[in-house]
Amino acid sequence: MAQITASQVKELRERTGAGMMECKKALTENNGDVDASAEWLRKQGLAKADKKASRIAAEGRVTAAQADGKAALVEINSETDFVAKDSNFLAFTDAVAEAALGASDVEALKGTALPTGETVEDARSALVAKVGENVQVRRMARIDSSNTVASYVHGGRIGVLVELKGGDAELARGLAMHIAAMNPPYVSPAHVPADFVEKEKEIALAQVKDTGKPVEILEKMVAGKVAKTVNELCLTGQPYVLDTNQSVEQVLKGAGAEVLGFVRLAVGEGIEKQEDDFASEVMKQAGLA
C-alpha cells in the first residue's frame, strides 16, 4: 500500500474541499491516487465543495462571543443571503466565534478544535458539502483585557468590539452601538494621520483663498474647516447616537471614561461582488453574442 503524504492530503483538500480525515481515507482507499480519490469523494457525497473555492462569497454573518475578559468577532462568508440564514450556517458561525476566544488569528482559528472534536476548517468543509456553497472564515478580531469590553452585533451584518477604560458595561455597549451606526474611522483627532490633515488644509485653503479676506482670517477659516472634517471622522467628535444633544467626547468626560480602541467588521466589506449581466448571458447561450 502506498504511503500517504501530507502534500497529497493538502492537494486533495484544495481540489475537493473535503475534510482532512475524509481525504486521508480516500487516498488510502485508492492507493494514493489523487484523481481516483477525488472521484471517490464525489461518489461518497463528500466533495460537493469541488471548485467552489473560487466563487465570490460576499454574504454571510458577523458574530461575537465574550467570556472571562475576552471578546471576539468573526466574519464568515457565504455566497448567498439564503445560506447565511440557514440553521447549519448559523450554528457553525456561533461555534467558530466561541473558538475565536482562544485563537490569535484566522489561520490559528482554522486549526482550532470545536466541541465536536473536528477543527474549524474540517467543519467548514463539511458545511460546504452540506449547503452547496462556498463558505469562508474570512476575518476575526479579539480583545483580551481587564478593562471594560463590550461586543455588539447588528442584524448579523455589522459587529463591533470596544475597549473602555473607566465607565461601565452599559456605556461600552452604547458606544459599540454608536460605532456600528456611524462607522468612525478613528477614535479621536490624535489618531488621524498627519498627511490626511495636511491634505485637508490644502483643500480648505484652495476653497477660501480667493475670498479677499486677510491672512489671519483665512487661517482661522481653514482651521475651522479642517477641525470640522476631522471631528466628523472621529468617534469623540460625533454626536452620540443615544443622546444627540451631546458629543461622544462629552459623554465620555461625564463618565470619566476613555475609549482605548475599537474594531468594526461589516459583512462583505472590501470584497468585490460579482455582477451578473443576465441579458448578456442569455444572448451568449443563444449564440447571439
N, C-alpha and C positions, 0 to 999 in steps of 0.2 A: 504493500500500500504506500502510495506517495506521501511524503511528509508535507503537511500543510504549513505554509509560511505566513507570516504576518502581512507581507506585501500582497499575497493572493487574497487574503481576507479583506484587506483595505480596497483592493481593486474591485472585488465583487460587491462590497458595500457601496462603493461610489457608483457602480453601474446599476445596482438594483434598489438601493435604499433600504435593503433588509437589515435586520439587526445582526450584531456580531456573532451571536451563537447560532443563528439560522444560517449565516454564511459559512461558518465552520462546519456545520452539519452537512450543508450542501456540497462543500468541497470534499469532505470525507466520503460522502455517498458517490461522488463522481470522480474519485481518484485524482483530485487536484485540478481537474479540467474546469477552467473558469467559465468558458462558454456553455458547457454542459450544465454547470452548476447554476448559471443564470437561468437557463431554460427550466431546470428542475425547480427553482424557486418560483418561477412563474406558474408552473403546473401546480405547485403547492398553495398558490394564492398568497405567497409571501413577498412578491416582487411587484405589486401594483404601483410602487413608487418609481419604477424604472423610467428614467428620462424625465421625471417631473422636477428634478432639482433645478433645471434651467428656467422653469416657469416663474413669472413675477408674482411674488407673494407680498402684496401691499395692504391687505386687510389683516384682521387679527384682533389681538386683545393685549392691553396692558393690565397687569395685575400686581398686587402688592402683598407682602407678608411682613409681619412685625412680631418680635419676641425678644425678651431679655436684652434690651438695649440695642438690638439690631433691627434694621428695616431694609427691605429690598423691593425693587421694582424690576419687572421683567416684561419685555415686549416679545410676543410670539406671533409670527405672521402666518396667515393662510392666504389662499388665492381669492376666496370669496367671503363676503359677509355671512353667507348662509352657513359655511363651515365654522366661522368664528362664533356662531351661536349654538353649534352642536354640543350636546352634553358631553361627548367624549373629549372634544377640544377644550371645553371649559374645565373639566376635571384635570386634564393634562396641565393646563396653564396654572391652575391652583397648586398642583403638586410641585411644579417647577419653581414657582415663587417661593414656596417653603424651602425647597432645596437651595435656592439662591442665598438664603440667610447664612449658609456656610461655605459659599463659593467666592473666590477672589475675582473671577472674571467669567466671561461667557464660555471660553474653552474649558476652564475648570468645571463650570456648571454642567457642561455636556457629559462629563465623565462622572458626575456625582450620582450616587445610588439613591433611588427613590424607595419609599417604604415597601414597594413590591419586590425589591431586590434587583430590578433592572436599572440600567443607567438612564439618564435623561435622554441621551442620544438613541439608545435602543427603543425606549418608549416612544420617541418621536418617529422613528422608522415604522414602528408598529401602527402608530396613529395614521401615518401617511397611507399605509396599506389599507387601513380601515375606511378612511374618509375619501380616499382617491384624489387628494390634492397635495401640492407641495406645502409643507409646514416647516417653518424655520424658527429656531430660538435666536433672535437677532441681537438683542441688547439686554444688558442688566445694569443696575446701579445699586449700590449698597452703602448704607451709613451705619457705622458701629461706634456708638458714642454714649458717654454718661450724661450728656446734655439732653434737653427735651427734643425728641424727634417725632415727627408726625408724617403719616402717609395718607394720601387721598387719591382715589381713582374716580374719574367722572365718566360714567357710562361705558367703562371698559375701553375707552378711546384715548384718554389722557390720564397720566399718572404723575404724581409729584411726591417727592420726599423733601422735608425741610428740617434743618437742624437749628435749634434756637437756644441761645444762652440767656437764661432768665425766663420770665414769663411762665406760661403753663401749657398744658396739652391742648386746651381749648383755643388759645391764641395760635399755637403752632398749626392746628388743623385749619383754622380760619385763614392763615397765611397760605397754607397749601392750596386751599380753595381759590384764593386770590390769584396765585401763580398759575393755576390751571386755567383760569378765565382770562387773565391779562397777558400771560406769556412774557414777562420781563426778561430781557437777555442778561441783565446784570443786577447785583444786589444793591449797589449804591454808586454814586458818581466816582468814588475812589477806584472802582473796579472797571470803569470804562477805559479802553485803550487810548493812550495819548495821541496816537496818529489819527484816530477817529475824531477826537476833539479838535485837532488842528485842521482837519479837513472841513469840519462843520464851521470853524471860524472863517475859513476861506470862502465858503459858500455864503455865510451870513454877511461878510464884508462886501462880496460882489452884489448882494441884494440891496445894500444901503449906501454904497459909495457915491452914487450919483444924486443923492438927496440934497446935497449942498450944505449939509449941517457941519458944524465944527468937529474937529477930530475927536475931542473928548466926548462929544455926544455920540459920535459914530461908535466909539469904543464901548460905550455903555449899551448901545443898541445891539452890537454884536454879542457882547457878554450876555445880554438878556435872552437873545435868540438861542445861543448855544446852551445856556442853562435850561431853557425850556425843553429843548430837544433831548438833552441828557436826562433830565428828570422823567420824561415820558418813557425812556428806555430802562429806567431803574426801578426796582421794586420799591425802594424807600420813597421815591418821588411821586408814585402813583396814588390816586385816591383809593382808599381801602374799600374793596367791593362790599364789605359787610357794614360799612359806615362811611358813605361817600363824603360826609362833612369833614372827615379827617384824612390826612395822607397816611400812608403806611408808616412813615417815619414818626409822625405824631403818635400813632397807636403804640409803636414800639417804645417810644420815650415814656409814654404814660405807664407802660407796664414794666419799665426798667429792663427791657429785653433787647437782644441783638440777634439778627439773623446771621449765622456763621456760614451758611451755604444752602443751596437747594439744587435739586435735579428735576427736570421735567421731560417726560417721554410722551410722545404722541404717536399713535399707530400710523405707520407708513411714511412718516416724515423723512424726506431725503431719498425715498425710493421713486424711481421713475416708473409710473404706471403705464401699462401698455394700452394704447388707444386703438380699438378695433374699428376699422373702416369697413362696415358691413356691405356697403354698396360696391366697393372695390372687390371685396371677397366674392360676392355673388357674380360679378362680371368675370372675374378670373376663372371661377368654376364653370361658367357658361362658355368660356373660351372667347370672351369679348374684350379681354384686356391683356 
